[in-house]
Amino acid sequence: MPDTPAAPVIVADEPGTFPYGVLAERHPAILRQIAEDIPYGPEQRRALDALLVNCTEGAVTPLPAGAHDRDRWAAWGMDAHAGRSWHDVPWLWSESWFYRQLLHAVRYFEPGPWQGVDPFRPAKLAELDAPATDEELAALDALEDVPEDARARALLHGSLWGNRADLGFRMSAEGAEETAAVPALVADDSERLWSLLDGSPAGALCLVADNAGRELVPDLLLIAHLLAHGRIARAVLHVKPHPYYVSDATTADVLDAVRRLTAAKGAAGAYGHRLRAALTDGRLALRAHPFSCAPLPYADMPDDLRADFAAATVTVLKGDLNYRRLVGDRYWPPTTSFADVTAYFPGPVAALRTLKSDVITGLDPGTGAALDAEEGGRWRTSGTHALVQVRT
């Protein structure tokens, strides 16, 4: 990163660390859950079993010669990492490699009856259609009588907290700063973000989505509100081109979320119809760039994606994985300048993130020390803290 001393790249080679637990425990659990959710045939089940052994005990094995994206993955480090333990390569890379290998095991990209079948779809739909989602959408009705400024802030917190979005939806103008979500913010540049979303006639928002389901819905609600009230003129929503990291949003997930909203009653249904109209008239566009599934930081983004971000009034990156890719998946000292490590980014950039990994930058000197004293290192990975950081 420009003018910033490099910090150690995170790898998953030390038992007891959070990254090691993801490779050794979470990934095998994901494979078992997929086999339970979807009645794959014997060939795919054998491939899933082989992947379980390989990702926990084996070494990186390159994609077969006929894989449609083999050259792309070679450029992304596949050949360089071949033969090495999954635990000895950068954690960001090995996590991404796991999902690419999972799609290979279930024949997602191969012509045939299973081509394009999302292995995570049952879990995504179960969450999206859960009764808890009804409760969160019903809470939107209470915001209709709240002044627009306070409603926008409530929807921003809904987007920030994802599947804890009910905390955001129930915020009111009078009690917003006293809700449980706000004290859990370790950094809050919200006002700087609002200064960028100031209603410019040509204002354009790029929002790089994170998860589908109950976490994507608040993102869409925020976009719909910003469009409806003239805070932006258009929005581009970046999603994944194929299933990734269990619940990352794809185009199909966006359509499912819009369907869920338009089928709802009250304010939620109105939001859904506004989103559908914005999609059809082009005020809301979707992008699914291959680099969205790359095992690399955004500092390595290709020129066409850089141009897309450069054209935006502000780019908002949602979620933990996007944060890791934005600042670099490294053990940064918590006080490392967020502005410095994102200086390469082509235009104003904001991060909305609940903390679910060790990476953190931009904290005041006493904040990290106070959190460590109170919670040990758990605050970094538990998802109980969040941040809004902006570099203009």
C-alpha positions as CSV (number, residue, x, y, z in Angstrom):
1,M,0.0,0.0,0.0
2,P,1.3,3.5,-0.9
3,D,3.5,5.1,1.8
4,T,2.5,2.6,4.4
5,P,4.9,0.0,5.8
6,A,3.8,-3.5,5.0
7,A,2.2,-5.6,7.8
8,P,2.4,-9.4,7.8
9,V,0.1,-11.1,5.3
10,I,-2.5,-13.3,7.2
11,V,-2.0,-17.0,6.7
12,A,-3.8,-19.9,8.4
13,D,-0.8,-21.9,9.6
14,E,-1.1,-21.5,13.4
15,P,-3.6,-23.8,15.2
16,G,-5.9,-21.8,17.5
17,T,-6.0,-18.7,15.3
18,F,-9.2,-17.6,13.6
19,P,-8.0,-18.3,10.1
20,Y,-6.8,-21.8,11.0
21,G,-10.3,-22.5,12.4
22,V,-11.9,-21.4,9.2
23,L,-9.8,-23.9,7.1
24,A,-9.8,-26.7,9.6
25,E,-13.4,-26.5,10.9
26,R,-15.7,-24.1,9.0
27,H,-14.8,-25.4,5.5
28,P,-15.5,-29.1,6.3
29,A,-18.7,-28.1,8.0
30,I,-19.8,-26.2,4.8
31,L,-19.1,-29.3,2.7
32,R,-21.2,-31.5,5.0
33,Q,-24.0,-29.0,5.0
34,I,-24.1,-28.8,1.2
35,A,-24.2,-32.6,1.0
36,E,-27.1,-32.6,3.4
37,D,-29.0,-29.8,1.6
38,I,-28.7,-30.9,-2.0
39,P,-29.2,-34.5,-3.3
40,Y,-26.1,-34.6,-5.4
41,G,-25.2,-37.9,-7.2
42,P,-22.4,-40.3,-6.3
43,E,-19.8,-38.6,-8.6
44,Q,-20.3,-35.2,-7.0
45,R,-20.4,-36.7,-3.5
46,R,-17.1,-38.4,-4.0
47,A,-15.7,-35.1,-5.3
48,L,-16.9,-33.3,-2.2
49,D,-15.4,-36.0,0.0
50,A,-12.1,-35.7,-1.8
51,L,-12.2,-31.9,-1.4
52,L,-12.7,-32.3,2.3
53,V,-9.6,-34.4,2.6
54,N,-7.6,-32.1,0.3
55,C,-8.4,-28.8,1.9
56,T,-7.6,-30.1,5.4
57,E,-4.6,-32.4,4.7
58,G,-3.5,-32.0,1.1
59,A,-1.9,-29.4,-1.1
60,V,-3.1,-27.0,-3.7
61,T,-3.8,-28.8,-7.0
62,P,-4.3,-26.8,-10.1
63,L,-7.6,-26.7,-12.0
64,P,-7.8,-29.2,-14.9
65,A,-6.7,-28.1,-18.4
66,G,-10.2,-27.7,-19.6
67,A,-11.4,-25.4,-16.9
68,H,-12.9,-22.2,-18.4
69,D,-11.0,-19.9,-16.0
70,R,-7.8,-21.8,-15.7
71,D,-5.7,-19.0,-17.2
72,R,-7.4,-16.5,-15.0
73,W,-6.5,-18.5,-11.8
74,A,-3.0,-19.0,-13.1
75,A,-2.6,-15.3,-13.2
76,W,-4.1,-15.1,-9.7
77,G,-1.5,-17.3,-8.2
78,M,-2.6,-20.9,-8.8
79,D,0.6,-22.1,-10.4
80,A,2.7,-20.3,-7.9
81,H,0.9,-21.9,-5.0
82,A,0.6,-25.4,-6.5
83,G,2.0,-28.1,-4.2
84,R,1.8,-26.0,-1.1
85,S,-0.4,-26.7,1.9
86,W,-3.6,-24.7,2.0
87,H,-2.4,-23.5,5.4
88,D,0.8,-22.0,4.1
89,V,-0.6,-19.7,1.4
90,P,-2.3,-16.3,2.1
91,W,-5.5,-17.0,3.9
92,L,-7.5,-14.8,1.5
93,W,-6.2,-16.9,-1.4
94,S,-6.9,-20.3,0.2
95,E,-10.4,-19.3,1.2
96,S,-11.2,-18.2,-2.3
97,W,-9.6,-21.3,-3.7
98,F,-11.9,-23.4,-1.5
99,Y,-15.0,-22.0,-3.1
100,R,-13.6,-22.4,-6.6
101,Q,-12.8,-26.0,-5.9
102,L,-16.2,-26.6,-4.3
103,L,-17.9,-25.4,-7.5
104,H,-15.7,-27.7,-9.5
105,A,-16.7,-30.6,-7.2
106,V,-20.4,-30.1,-7.8
107,R,-20.0,-29.5,-11.5
108,Y,-21.3,-25.9,-11.4
109,F,-19.5,-24.8,-14.5
110,E,-19.7,-28.0,-16.5
111,P,-22.4,-28.6,-19.2
112,G,-25.1,-30.8,-17.8
113,P,-28.0,-30.9,-15.5
114,W,-26.1,-29.4,-12.5
115,Q,-24.6,-26.5,-14.4
116,G,-25.4,-23.2,-12.7
117,V,-27.1,-24.8,-9.7
118,D,-26.1,-22.7,-6.6
119,P,-25.0,-25.1,-3.9
120,F,-25.9,-22.5,-1.3
121,R,-29.3,-21.6,-2.6
122,P,-31.3,-23.7,-0.1
123,A,-29.7,-21.9,2.8
124,K,-30.1,-18.5,1.2
125,L,-33.8,-19.0,0.5
126,A,-34.4,-20.4,4.0
127,E,-33.0,-17.2,5.5
128,L,-34.8,-14.9,3.1
129,D,-38.2,-16.5,3.6
130,A,-37.8,-16.9,7.4
131,P,-40.4,-15.3,9.7
132,A,-37.7,-13.1,11.2
133,T,-37.5,-11.4,7.8
134,D,-41.2,-10.7,7.9
135,E,-40.7,-9.0,11.3
136,E,-37.9,-6.8,10.0
137,L,-39.8,-5.8,6.9
138,A,-42.9,-4.9,9.0
139,A,-40.7,-2.6,11.0
140,L,-40.3,-0.5,7.9
141,D,-43.8,0.8,8.4
142,A,-42.8,2.6,11.6
143,L,-40.2,4.6,9.6
144,E,-42.7,6.1,7.2
145,D,-43.6,8.9,9.6
146,V,-40.0,9.6,10.6
147,P,-38.3,12.6,8.9
148,E,-36.3,11.7,5.7
149,D,-33.0,12.4,7.3
150,A,-33.5,10.1,10.2
151,R,-35.0,7.5,8.0
152,A,-31.9,7.5,5.8
153,R,-29.7,7.1,8.8
154,A,-31.8,4.2,10.0
155,L,-31.5,2.5,6.7
156,L,-27.8,3.0,6.7
157,H,-27.5,1.3,10.0
158,G,-29.7,-1.5,8.6
159,S,-27.3,-2.0,5.8
160,L,-24.3,-1.8,8.2
161,W,-25.6,-4.5,10.6
162,G,-27.0,-6.8,7.9
163,N,-28.9,-9.6,9.5
164,R,-29.1,-7.6,12.7
165,A,-30.9,-5.0,10.6
166,D,-33.9,-4.9,12.9
167,L,-31.8,-2.8,15.2
168,G,-31.4,-0.3,12.4
169,F,-35.1,-0.3,11.3
170,R,-36.3,0.4,14.8
171,M,-34.1,3.5,15.2
172,S,-36.1,6.8,15.7
173,A,-35.0,10.4,15.3
174,E,-35.1,10.9,19.1
175,G,-33.3,7.7,20.2
176,A,-31.0,6.9,17.3
177,E,-27.7,7.6,19.1
178,E,-28.7,5.5,22.1
179,T,-29.6,2.3,20.4
180,A,-27.5,-0.8,20.9
181,A,-25.9,-0.7,17.5
182,V,-24.3,2.7,17.7
183,P,-22.1,2.2,20.8
184,A,-20.7,-0.9,19.1
185,L,-19.2,1.2,16.3
186,V,-15.4,1.2,16.6
187,A,-15.2,3.9,14.0
188,D,-17.9,6.1,12.6
189,D,-17.4,8.4,9.5
190,S,-21.2,8.4,8.8
191,E,-21.3,12.2,8.4
192,R,-18.5,12.2,5.9
193,L,-20.5,9.6,3.9
194,W,-23.6,11.7,4.0
195,S,-21.7,14.7,2.8
196,L,-20.9,12.7,-0.4
197,L,-24.5,11.6,-0.7
198,D,-25.7,15.2,-0.8
199,G,-28.3,15.0,-3.6
200,S,-26.0,16.0,-6.5
201,P,-28.0,15.9,-9.8
202,A,-25.4,13.6,-11.3
203,G,-24.6,11.7,-8.1
204,A,-23.7,8.0,-8.7
205,L,-23.3,5.3,-6.0
206,C,-21.4,2.1,-6.5
207,L,-22.3,-0.4,-3.8
208,V,-20.2,-3.6,-3.7
209,A,-22.5,-6.1,-2.1
210,D,-21.6,-8.7,0.5
211,N,-24.1,-11.3,1.5
212,A,-27.5,-12.3,0.1
213,G,-30.8,-12.8,1.9
214,R,-31.5,-10.8,5.0
215,E,-28.2,-8.9,4.5
216,L,-28.8,-7.9,0.9
217,V,-32.4,-6.7,1.6
218,P,-31.2,-3.7,3.7
219,D,-28.7,-2.8,1.0
220,L,-31.4,-2.6,-1.5
221,L,-33.7,-0.7,0.8
222,L,-30.9,1.9,1.3
223,I,-30.4,2.2,-2.5
224,A,-34.2,2.6,-3.1
225,H,-34.4,5.4,-0.5
226,L,-31.4,7.3,-1.8
227,L,-32.8,7.1,-5.4
228,A,-36.4,8.0,-4.3
229,H,-35.2,11.1,-2.4
230,G,-32.8,12.4,-4.9
231,R,-29.6,11.8,-2.9
232,I,-28.2,9.9,-5.9
233,A,-29.3,9.9,-9.5
234,R,-28.2,6.3,-10.2
235,A,-26.7,3.3,-8.5
236,V,-24.5,0.4,-9.6
237,L,-24.7,-2.7,-7.5
238,H,-21.7,-5.0,-7.8
239,V,-22.5,-8.7,-7.1
240,K,-20.6,-11.9,-7.6
241,P,-20.7,-13.6,-11.0
242,H,-21.1,-17.0,-9.3
243,P,-21.7,-18.5,-5.8
244,Y,-18.9,-17.5,-3.4
245,Y,-18.2,-17.5,0.3
246,V,-21.5,-19.4,1.1
247,S,-23.8,-16.5,1.0
248,D,-22.3,-13.8,-1.2
249,A,-24.9,-12.1,-3.4
250,T,-25.3,-13.0,-7.1
251,T,-27.7,-11.6,-9.6
252,A,-30.2,-14.4,-8.8
253,D,-30.0,-13.4,-5.2
254,V,-30.8,-9.8,-6.1
255,L,-33.9,-11.0,-8.0
256,D,-35.0,-13.2,-5.0
257,A,-34.6,-10.2,-2.7
258,V,-36.7,-7.9,-4.9
259,R,-39.3,-10.7,-5.2
260,R,-39.4,-10.9,-1.4
261,L,-39.9,-7.2,-1.1
262,T,-42.5,-6.8,-3.8
263,A,-44.6,-9.7,-2.3
264,A,-44.5,-7.9,1.1
265,K,-47.2,-5.6,2.4
266,G,-46.9,-2.0,3.4
267,A,-43.7,0.0,3.1
268,A,-41.6,-3.0,2.2
269,G,-43.7,-3.8,-0.8
270,A,-43.5,-0.1,-2.0
271,Y,-39.7,-0.3,-1.7
272,G,-39.8,-3.5,-3.8
273,H,-41.8,-1.9,-6.6
274,R,-39.5,1.1,-6.6
275,L,-36.4,-1.2,-6.9
276,R,-38.0,-3.1,-9.8
277,A,-38.8,0.1,-11.6
278,A,-35.2,1.3,-11.0
279,L,-33.8,-1.9,-12.5
280,T,-36.0,-1.6,-15.6
281,D,-35.3,2.0,-16.3
282,G,-31.5,1.8,-15.6
283,R,-31.3,3.9,-12.5
284,L,-30.1,0.8,-10.8
285,A,-27.7,-1.4,-12.7
286,L,-26.0,-4.7,-11.8
287,R,-22.4,-5.6,-12.4
288,A,-20.8,-9.0,-11.9
289,H,-17.1,-8.6,-12.7
290,P,-14.9,-11.7,-12.6
291,F,-12.5,-9.9,-10.2
292,S,-15.3,-9.8,-7.6
293,C,-14.3,-13.5,-7.0
294,A,-10.6,-13.0,-7.2
295,P,-8.3,-14.1,-4.3
296,L,-6.6,-10.7,-4.4
297,P,-6.8,-7.2,-2.8
298,Y,-8.6,-4.4,-4.7
299,A,-5.2,-2.8,-5.1
300,D,-4.7,-5.4,-8.0
301,M,-8.0,-4.6,-9.7
302,P,-8.0,-4.5,-13.5
303,D,-8.4,-1.2,-15.4
304,D,-12.0,-1.7,-16.4
305,L,-13.1,-2.2,-12.8
306,R,-11.0,0.7,-11.7
307,A,-12.8,2.9,-14.3
308,D,-16.2,1.8,-13.0
309,F,-15.3,2.8,-9.5
310,A,-13.7,6.0,-10.6
311,A,-16.9,7.1,-12.3
312,A,-18.8,7.0,-9.0
313,T,-19.4,9.8,-6.5
314,V,-18.6,7.2,-3.9
315,T,-18.0,3.5,-3.8
316,V,-19.4,1.7,-0.7
317,L,-17.9,-1.7,0.0
318,K,-20.1,-3.9,2.2
319,G,-18.9,-6.6,4.6
320,D,-15.9,-8.2,6.0
321,L,-14.4,-9.8,2.9
322,N,-14.6,-6.6,0.9
323,Y,-12.9,-4.8,3.8
324,R,-10.1,-7.3,3.8
325,R,-9.6,-6.9,0.0
326,L,-9.9,-3.1,0.3
327,V,-7.2,-2.5,3.0
328,G,-5.2,-5.7,2.4
329,D,-5.5,-9.0,4.4
330,R,-2.8,-8.2,6.8
331,Y,-2.1,-7.9,10.5
332,W,-2.2,-4.1,10.4
333,P,-1.6,-2.2,13.7
334,P,-5.2,-1.0,14.5
335,T,-4.0,2.7,14.3
336,T,-2.8,2.3,10.7
337,S,-4.4,5.1,8.6
338,F,-7.4,3.9,6.7
339,A,-6.8,6.8,4.3
340,D,-3.2,5.7,3.6
341,V,-4.0,2.0,2.9
342,T,-6.9,3.0,0.6
343,A,-5.0,5.8,-1.2
344,Y,-4.8,3.6,-4.4
345,F,-8.6,3.4,-4.7
346,P,-9.9,5.4,-7.7
347,G,-12.2,7.8,-6.0
348,P,-14.0,8.3,-2.7
349,V,-14.5,5.0,-0.9
350,A,-16.5,3.9,2.1
351,A,-16.5,0.7,4.1
352,L,-19.6,-0.6,5.9
353,R,-18.5,-3.6,7.9
354,T,-19.3,-5.8,10.9
355,L,-16.1,-7.2,12.2
356,K,-15.7,-10.9,11.5
357,S,-11.9,-11.2,11.0
358,D,-8.6,-9.9,12.5
359,V,-8.1,-7.1,9.9
360,I,-8.6,-3.6,11.2
361,T,-7.3,-0.1,10.4
362,G,-8.2,3.4,11.2
363,L,-8.9,3.2,15.0
364,D,-8.2,5.9,17.5
365,P,-5.2,5.0,19.7
366,G,-7.2,4.1,22.7
367,T,-10.0,2.3,21.0
368,G,-8.3,-1.0,20.2
369,A,-6.5,-1.1,23.6
370,A,-9.8,-0.6,25.4
371,L,-11.5,-3.3,23.4
372,D,-8.6,-5.7,24.0
373,A,-8.7,-5.0,27.7
374,E,-12.5,-5.6,27.8
375,E,-12.9,-8.5,25.4
376,G,-9.5,-9.8,24.5
377,G,-9.3,-10.2,20.7
378,R,-12.9,-11.5,20.4
379,W,-14.2,-8.1,19.3
380,R,-12.3,-8.5,16.0
381,T,-14.1,-11.6,14.9
382,S,-17.4,-11.9,16.8
383,G,-19.6,-9.7,14.6
384,T,-20.7,-7.7,17.6
385,H,-18.8,-4.6,16.5
386,A,-18.9,-2.6,13.3
387,L,-17.4,0.4,11.5
388,V,-18.2,3.1,9.0
389,Q,-15.0,4.4,7.4
390,V,-14.7,6.9,4.6
391,R,-11.8,8.2,2.5
392,T,-12.7,11.2,0.4
